[in-house]
Amino acid sequence: MVTPTALTANGALRNAFTTMQTSGGMSMETMLLIGLALVVGVFLIWYFFFRSTGTTD
């Protein structure tokens, strides 16, 4: 099951990587954005996983 949100995120990632490749490398802003996206993604997965298991800590 693919949600529109996932499709939008996938398109944004593709645009970011295309821009990165055409500019000839990763800029600091790109690295920070990718790092931030990874941190948020991991946190959301952790949050929903522990909430679904019913643990309070």
N, C-alpha and C positions, 0 to 999 in steps of 0.2 A: 504494500500500500504506500503510495507516494503522495504526500500532501503538497499543496501549492507552496507552502512555506519552504519545504525541502527543495522544490524546483527553483524557487527564487534564490535560495542560498547557493544552490549548485550553479546557477547562472552567474551570480555575483562572484563566486570563487573562480569560475572560468574566465570572467572578465578581468579579475585581478591578476591571474596567472598570465593571461595574454598580454596585459599591460606591462607586467614585470619582464616578460621575455623580450618585448619590443624595445623596452628602455635599456636592455642590456644588463640587468642585474637587479638585486633587491635593494630598495632604498630603506632607510631606517624606519620611515613611516609604515612601509609595507610589512616589515618584520614585526613592528609593534602591533599592527592590526591583526596579523596572523596569530601572534602570541596571545593577544587579548581574546580572539575568537576561540582559540584552543582552550584557554582557561575557562571561559564562559561555558563552552560545550561540555567540558569535563565536569564542571560544577553542576550543570543541569542534569547530566546523566547520573551523577552521584546523588543529587537531591531526590530525583524521581525514583531511583532504585531503592534508596533507604526508606522513602515514604511508602513505597509499594510493599516493602517487607514488613512494615508496621513497627519498626524500631523508633524509639523516641530520641535516642542519642546518635 
